[in-house]
């Protein structure tokens, strides 16, 4: 309760500070404000320098709307002072690329034929943040690529409204840089992948938009890591990241909670594939109270509060960074397409179809939009770097994919669908149902997945009832045995209290399905002695296989 209350208060305070003190910042020109309530606009289109260099910006619709009641012009380019730092395997020190100086492009160690990654940070950050440096290093370790850090730190500070305005220009300059790199050294923009966090995700969208609209080129891919919600939710697609901004747009949502209760990330699907790990909010490991976070930061109040407030939000780039590691590619961060998180958790969408190399453009067809029968069942896809291994054709409708992660690094977990069928025998009916929890552990030739709970809360376990849930755990490989434990849980309801009698339920079978890069494995085990006494686990092996 303390954690939740503190989170709401602290996030609300931060939100108010960011949004209610626009006029207090000396850099803001009040003549650039546009108030839609008056119905009169004094805003004009404002261009910076040569308009083909830094772009022109309007404050009219859709840039000012009900979702964005006040809009600002971007700050001048000399104030933003955007830095583009190139890193390659040949030169791992920062090589500044000057968009107005072609010689900086010629003399750099950039290899035009290699894939190029551009990393863009968010609000109140800069290019030297540890997470962005780590992501850069991991990309270079994984492959011989070009990595460019887009450092717009001088324009990312408060007020938030101004940072929102600034990314419009940073996106334009980034598009201009890519155009200049194509003309000067032959860079292929379709081999470019912009990875942006929070405001950086929408910045990437602007870059892709202007590259297409103003320079006639296509950006290969954008990954939006928890794109910012305030001033972007429910706006016109041109205002935010959207699927037209690149050939392939994938989005990871980790803090998709209503901003009134403290969410920083956008909830609506805005890409070709939108991943919602753990439902898209309340990430495991972020439920600790504020004092735990302060303790983790060696007693630093400021760092502890910052980590507490942003825990869900930063999980997006932590997840993506982990997907770069080759040691975690077998795990895959598999997401399952489903219409809701609840349906995903109850296993309704587990019979999904991984994309195959022989069906490159099929995975998003057959969804009621033309090509019927191209694919049956929901889609399975990897979240993170490998989400773009196949080219997806947009089906004209949102594709939401859900998955589960761990509470700490390594975050990637394997998905298992567990179905527990309780017995309807005379003995089971006579003993009646019980209230409690079911805990399952799996053992296989590759490891053990321990203590996976079918339910977080006590559940009524009636004779003959079936209980099916998706759970996550360590990789087990080929399954050898399943250990199941029934735990009687005392409820506040006195009708369920037990004082002296033995509490038990009766098991008929347990079915385990696993989802991994190698496809699904299904094993159904039946019991001989079907009595499960509270607190006493029983183990079933392949000798109990009942088909």
C-alpha positions in Angstrom: 0.0 0.0 0.0 2.9 2.4 0.9 4.6 1.6 -2.4 1.5 2.2 -4.5 0.5 5.4 -2.7 4.0 6.8 -2.9 4.3 5.9 -6.6 1.1 7.8 -7.4 2.1 10.8 -5.4 5.6 11.0 -6.7 4.7 10.4 -10.3 1.9 13.0 -10.1 4.2 15.5 -8.6 6.7 14.9 -11.4 4.0 15.2 -14.0 2.8 18.5 -12.6 6.3 19.9 -12.4 6.9 19.0 -16.0 3.6 20.4 -17.4 2.5 23.3 -15.2 5.7 25.3 -15.2 6.2 26.0 -18.8 6.0 29.8 -18.3 8.6 29.7 -15.6 11.4 28.7 -18.0 13.2 31.7 -19.3 13.9 30.0 -22.7 10.2 29.9 -23.6 8.8 32.7 -25.8 5.2 33.4 -24.8 4.5 34.4 -28.4 5.0 30.8 -29.5 2.1 29.5 -27.3 -1.1 28.4 -29.0 -4.2 28.0 -26.9 -7.0 26.1 -28.5 -9.5 27.2 -26.0 -9.6 30.7 -27.5 -10.3 29.4 -30.9 -7.8 31.9 -32.3 -4.4 31.1 -33.4 -1.6 33.6 -33.5 0.9 30.9 -34.4 2.6 30.9 -37.8 4.8 28.4 -39.4 8.3 29.0 -38.2 11.4 27.9 -40.2 15.0 27.7 -38.8 17.9 28.6 -41.1 17.6 27.2 -44.5 14.3 25.3 -44.2 15.8 22.3 -46.0 18.4 22.1 -43.2 16.4 22.4 -40.0 12.8 22.3 -41.2 9.6 24.4 -40.7 7.2 23.9 -37.8 3.5 24.8 -37.3 1.6 25.0 -34.1 -1.8 24.5 -35.7 -3.7 21.2 -35.9 -2.8 18.5 -35.3 0.2 19.8 -33.3 -2.2 21.5 -31.0 -5.3 19.6 -30.0 -7.3 18.4 -27.0 -4.5 16.0 -26.2 -1.9 18.8 -26.6 -3.6 22.0 -25.4 -0.4 24.0 -25.5 2.3 23.7 -28.2 5.7 25.2 -28.5 8.2 25.8 -31.3 11.4 23.8 -31.1 14.4 25.7 -29.8 16.9 26.9 -32.3 19.5 24.3 -33.6 22.4 26.2 -32.0 20.6 25.8 -28.6 19.8 22.1 -29.1 23.4 21.4 -30.3 22.5 17.8 -31.2 25.6 15.5 -31.2 25.8 12.4 -33.4 28.6 10.1 -32.0 29.6 7.2 -34.3 31.1 4.0 -33.0 32.4 1.1 -35.0 34.6 -2.0 -34.3 37.4 -0.2 -36.0 37.1 2.9 -33.8 35.2 2.6 -30.5 35.7 6.2 -29.5 33.2 8.9 -30.3 33.5 10.2 -33.9 31.4 13.3 -34.3 29.3 13.4 -37.5 28.5 17.0 -38.5 25.4 17.2 -40.6 26.7 20.4 -42.2 30.3 19.1 -42.7 30.5 16.2 -45.3 34.2 15.7 -44.5 33.2 14.4 -41.1 31.3 11.6 -42.9 34.2 10.8 -45.4 36.8 10.6 -42.6 34.8 8.5 -40.2 35.1 4.7 -39.9 31.5 4.2 -40.9 31.0 1.2 -43.3 28.1 2.1 -45.6 27.2 -1.5 -46.4 26.8 -2.5 -42.7 23.7 -2.2 -40.6 23.5 1.1 -38.8 21.8 1.5 -35.4 20.9 4.9 -34.0 20.2 5.1 -30.3 18.0 8.0 -29.0 17.4 8.7 -25.3 14.4 10.4 -23.7 13.4 13.2 -21.3 16.1 14.6 -18.9 18.7 12.3 -20.3 21.8 12.4 -22.5 23.9 10.2 -24.7 26.4 9.3 -22.0 23.8 7.5 -19.8 25.1 4.0 -18.8 22.1 2.2 -20.4 22.7 3.7 -23.8 26.5 3.1 -23.6 25.8 -0.6 -22.7 23.4 -1.0 -25.6 26.0 0.5 -27.9 28.7 -1.9 -26.6 26.4 -4.9 -26.9 25.5 -4.1 -30.5 29.2 -3.9 -31.4 30.0 -7.1 -29.6 27.2 -8.9 -31.4 28.1 -7.9 -35.0 30.3 -5.6 -37.1 27.9 -2.7 -37.4 27.7 1.1 -37.2 26.3 2.6 -34.0 25.3 6.3 -33.8 24.2 7.8 -30.5 21.8 10.7 -31.0 22.6 13.0 -28.0 20.0 15.7 -27.7 20.7 16.2 -24.0 20.8 20.0 -24.3 17.2 20.0 -25.5 15.8 17.2 -23.2 15.5 19.1 -20.0 12.4 20.6 -18.5 9.9 21.9 -19.1 8.5 18.8 -20.6 6.4 20.7 -23.2 9.6 22.2 -24.6 11.4 18.8 -24.8 8.3 17.5 -26.6 8.7 20.3 -29.1 12.4 19.9 -29.5 12.2 16.3 -30.7 10.4 17.5 -33.8 13.6 19.3 -34.9 15.9 16.6 -33.7 14.0 14.1 -35.8 14.2 16.3 -38.8 18.0 16.8 -38.4 18.4 13.1 -38.0 16.6 12.5 -41.3 18.7 15.1 -42.9 21.9 13.4 -41.6 20.8 10.1 -43.0 20.1 11.7 -46.4 23.5 13.4 -46.4 25.1 10.0 -45.5 23.4 8.4 -48.4 24.5 11.1 -50.8 28.1 11.4 -49.4 29.1 7.8 -48.7 26.3 5.6 -50.0 24.6 4.6 -46.8 21.4 2.7 -47.3 18.6 4.0 -45.0 16.8 0.7 -45.3 19.7 -0.8 -43.4 19.2 1.8 -40.6 17.4 1.0 -37.3 16.5 3.7 -34.9 16.0 2.5 -31.3 14.4 5.2 -29.1 13.2 5.3 -25.5 10.3 7.4 -24.3 10.5 10.7 -26.2 13.3 9.2 -28.2 10.7 6.8 -29.7 8.7 9.6 -31.1 11.9 11.3 -32.2 12.6 8.2 -34.3 9.1 8.5 -35.8 9.8 12.1 -36.9 13.1 11.0 -38.4 11.3 8.3 -40.4 8.5 10.6 -41.4 10.8 13.3 -42.7 13.1 10.9 -44.4 10.2 9.7 -46.5 8.3 13.0 -46.8 11.1 15.4 -47.5 13.9 13.2 -48.9 12.0 10.4 -50.6 13.8 7.6 -48.7 12.6 4.7 -46.5 13.9 4.0 -43.1 14.4 0.3 -42.4 13.2 -0.1 -38.8 12.2 1.8 -35.7 11.9 0.2 -32.2 10.0 2.3 -29.7 10.9 1.4 -26.2 7.9 2.5 -24.0 7.1 5.6 -26.1 6.1 8.6 -24.0 2.4 9.0 -23.3 1.9 12.6 -22.2 1.0 14.8 -25.3 1.1 11.7 -27.6 -1.7 9.5 -26.5 -4.8 9.7 -28.7 -3.1 12.2 -31.1 -3.0 12.2 -34.8 -0.5 9.6 -36.1 1.7 12.3 -37.6 2.3 13.6 -34.1 3.6 10.3 -32.7 5.4 7.2 -33.8 3.2 5.2 -36.2 3.6 2.2 -38.6 4.2 4.4 -41.7 7.5 5.8 -40.2 9.6 2.8 -41.2 9.4 -0.4 -43.2 9.0 -2.2 -39.8 8.0 -0.6 -36.5 8.0 -2.6 -33.3 7.0 -1.3 -29.9 7.7 -2.4 -26.3 5.2 -1.2 -23.7 6.2 -1.5 -20.0 4.6 1.5 -18.2 1.3 1.7 -20.1 -0.8 3.0 -17.1 -3.1 5.9 -17.2 -1.0 9.0 -16.6 -3.3 10.2 -13.8 -2.1 7.1 -11.8 1.5 7.6 -12.8 2.2 5.9 -16.2 4.8 7.4 -18.5 4.3 5.1 -21.5 1.7 5.0 -24.2 -0.9 2.2 -24.0 -2.4 2.1 -27.5 -0.7 0.0 -30.1 1.2 2.2 -32.5 3.5 -0.2 -34.5 3.3 -3.2 -36.7 4.0 -5.4 -33.7 3.3 -4.1 -30.1 4.7 -6.1 -27.2 3.2 -5.9 -23.7 5.5 -7.8 -21.3 3.6 -8.7 -18.1 0.5 -7.0 -19.5 2.4 -3.8 -20.3 2.6 -2.4 -16.8 3.5 -3.3 -13.2 6.7 -5.1 -14.1 8.0 -7.8 -11.8 10.7 -6.4 -9.5 9.2 -2.9 -9.6 6.6 -3.5 -6.9 9.1 -2.9 -4.0 8.5 0.1 -1.8 10.4 3.3 -2.1 12.7 2.5 0.8 14.0 -0.6 -0.9 15.0 1.5 -3.9 16.8 4.1 -1.7 18.7 1.2 0.0 19.7 -0.2 -3.4 21.2 3.2 -4.3 23.3 3.3 -1.1 20.9 5.6 0.7 20.7 8.2 -2.0 17.3 9.8 -1.7 17.3 11.4 -5.2 18.6 8.3 -7.0 16.3 6.0 -5.0 13.2 8.1 -5.8 14.2 8.4 -9.5 14.6 4.6 -9.7 11.3 4.0 -7.9 9.4 6.4 -10.2 10.9 5.1 -13.4 11.3 1.4 -12.7 8.5 0.3 -15.1 9.5 2.8 -17.7 13.1 1.8 -18.0 12.3 -1.9 -18.1 11.7 -1.4 -21.9 15.3 -0.6 -22.7 16.6 -3.1 -20.2 14.5 -5.8 -21.9 15.7 -4.7 -25.4 19.3 -4.6 -24.3 19.2 -8.1 -23.1 17.8 -9.3 -26.4 21.0 -8.2 -28.1 23.1 -10.8 -26.2 23.6 -13.9 -28.2 23.6 -16.0 -25.1 19.9 -15.2 -24.7 18.7 -15.7 -28.3 17.6 -19.3 -27.5 15.2 -17.9 -24.9 13.8 -15.5 -27.4 11.4 -13.3 -25.3 8.6 -15.0 -27.2 5.4 -12.9 -27.4 2.0 -14.4 -28.1 -0.7 -12.4 -30.0 -3.9 -12.1 -28.0 -6.8 -9.7 -27.7 -6.2 -9.2 -24.0 -3.7 -10.0 -21.2 -6.3 -12.0 -19.3 -7.0 -14.2 -22.3 -3.3 -14.7 -22.8 -2.8 -15.7 -19.2 -5.7 -18.2 -19.3 -4.1 -19.9 -22.3 -6.7 -18.9 -24.9 -4.0 -17.8 -27.4 -1.2 -20.3 -26.6 -1.7 -22.2 -29.9 0.2 -19.6 -31.8 2.2 -19.8 -35.0 5.9 -18.7 -35.1 6.8 -16.9 -38.4 8.9 -19.1 -40.7 11.4 -18.2 -43.4 9.1 -19.8 -46.0 6.1 -17.5 -45.0 7.8 -14.1 -44.7 4.8 -12.0 -45.5 2.0 -14.3 -44.2 2.2 -13.8 -40.5 0.1 -10.7 -40.4 -2.3 -11.8 -43.1 -5.3 -14.0 -42.7 -6.7 -11.8 -39.9 -9.9 -11.0 -41.6 -8.2 -8.7 -44.1 -8.2 -10.4 -47.5 -6.0 -13.5 -47.7 -8.1 -15.9 -45.8 -6.4 -19.1 -44.6 -2.9 -17.7 -45.0 -2.4 -18.4 -41.3 -4.4 -20.0 -38.6 -4.3 -19.1 -34.9 -2.5 -16.2 -33.3 1.0 -15.1 -34.1 4.2 -15.8 -32.0 7.0 -13.4 -32.4 10.2 -12.5 -30.6 10.4 -9.2 -28.7 13.5 -7.1 -29.1 16.3 -7.1 -31.7 15.2 -10.3 -33.5 11.7 -9.1 -33.9 12.7 -7.7 -37.3 14.2 -10.9 -38.7 11.1 -11.3 -40.8 9.5 -8.4 -42.7 5.9 -8.0 -41.6 3.2 -6.6 -43.7 0.8 -4.5 -41.7 -2.7 -5.9 -41.6 -4.4 -2.6 -40.9 -5.2 -3.5 -37.3 -3.3 -3.6 -34.1 -1.3 -6.7 -33.3 -0.8 -7.0 -29.5 1.6 -9.6 -28.2 2.0 -10.6 -24.6 4.7 -12.3 -22.7 6.1 -12.8 -19.2 9.5 -11.9 -17.8 11.5 -12.3 -14.6 11.9 -9.7 -11.9 15.7 -9.2 -12.5 18.3 -9.8 -15.1 18.3 -12.1 -16.9 14.7 -11.2 -17.6 14.0 -13.6 -20.3 11.8 -16.6 -19.3 10.3 -19.6 -21.1 6.5 -19.8 -21.3 4.6 -22.9 -20.2 0.8 -23.6 -20.4 -0.2 -25.6 -17.4 -3.6 -27.3 -17.2 -4.6 -29.0 -14.0 -7.7 -31.2 -14.2 -9.2 -32.1 -10.8 -10.9 -35.5 -10.4 -14.7 -35.8 -10.5 -14.6 -39.2 -8.7 -17.0 -40.1 -6.0 -14.2 -39.6 -3.4 -13.4 -36.2 -4.8 -17.1 -35.1 -4.8 -17.6 -36.5 -1.2 -14.5 -34.6 0.1 -15.7 -31.4 -1.7 -13.7 -28.6 -3.0 -11.1 -26.4 -1.2 -9.7 -22.9 -1.4 -6.1 -22.5 -2.1 -3.2 -22.3 -4.5 -1.5 -24.7 -6.9 2.2 -24.6 -7.3 4.1 -26.5 -10.1 7.8 -27.3 -10.7 9.2 -28.8 -13.9 12.3 -30.9 -14.4 13.9 -31.7 -17.8 17.2 -32.5 -19.4 18.2 -28.8 -19.5 17.2 -27.6 -16.1 14.5 -27.0 -13.5 11.7 -24.5 -13.4 10.8 -24.1 -9.8 7.7 -22.8 -7.9 5.5 -21.6 -10.7 2.1 -20.5 -9.3 -1.0 -20.9 -11.3 -2.7 -18.2 -9.3 -1.4 -15.3 -7.2 -4.5 -15.4 -5.0 -6.5 -18.2 -3.4 -8.9 -19.9 -5.8 -11.8 -22.2 -5.3 -10.8 -25.7 -6.5 -14.0 -27.6 -7.1 -14.2 -31.3 -7.9 -14.0 -31.9 -11.6 -12.8 -28.4 -12.4 -10.0 -27.5 -14.8 -7.4 -24.8 -14.1 -5.3 -23.5 -16.9 -2.7 -20.7 -16.8 0.3 -19.5 -18.6 3.4 -19.4 -16.3 7.0 -18.5 -16.8 10.2 -20.1 -15.6 13.7 -21.4 -16.5 14.4 -23.5 -19.5 13.8 -27.2 -18.8 14.3 -28.7 -22.3 12.7 -32.1 -22.8 10.4 -32.6 -19.8 11.0 -35.5 -17.5 8.8 -34.9 -14.5 6.3 -32.5 -12.9 5.9 -31.8 -9.2 2.6 -30.3 -8.1 1.7 -28.9 -4.7 -1.6 -27.9 -3.3 -1.4 -25.2 -0.7 -4.5 -24.5 1.5 -4.8 -20.8 2.1 -6.8 -19.3 5.0 -9.2 -16.8 3.7 -11.0 -13.9 5.4 -14.2 -15.8 4.6 -14.9 -17.9 7.8 -16.8 -20.5 5.7 -13.5 -21.6 4.2 -11.6 -21.9 7.5 -10.2 -25.3 8.5 -8.8 -26.0 12.0 -8.3 -29.7 12.6 -9.3 -31.6 9.4 -6.9 -32.5 6.6 -7.3 -30.3 3.6 -7.0 -32.0 0.3 -8.0 -32.0 -3.4 -8.0 -34.8 -5.9 -6.0 -34.7 -9.1 -6.9 -36.4 -12.3 -4.2 -35.1 -14.7 -1.8 -32.3 -15.4 -0.8 -31.2 -18.9 2.3 -29.1 -19.7 2.9 -27.3 -23.0 6.1 -25.3 -23.6 6.7 -22.5 -26.1 10.2 -21.9 -27.4 12.3 -21.3 -30.5 12.0 -24.9 -31.4 8.2 -24.9 -31.2 5.8 -26.5 -28.7 6.1 -29.7 -26.7 3.0 -31.2 -25.0 3.0 -33.8 -22.2 -0.1 -35.0 -20.3 0.4 -37.0 -17.1 -2.2 -38.8 -15.1 -2.2 -39.9 -11.5 -2.7 -43.3 -9.8 -3.2 -41.9 -6.3 -5.0 -38.7 -7.0 -5.0 -37.2 -3.5 -3.2 -33.9 -3.0 -2.8 -33.1 0.7 -2.0 -29.5 1.5 1.7 -28.9 1.7 2.7 -32.4 0.4 3.9 -32.4 -3.2 3.6 -35.3 -5.5 5.8 -35.9 -8.5 4.6 -37.4 -11.8 7.1 -38.7 -14.4 6.8 -39.8 -18.0 5.8 -43.2 -16.6 2.5 -41.5 -15.8 2.0 -40.4 -19.5 -1.6 -40.8 -20.3 -1.5 -39.4 -23.9 
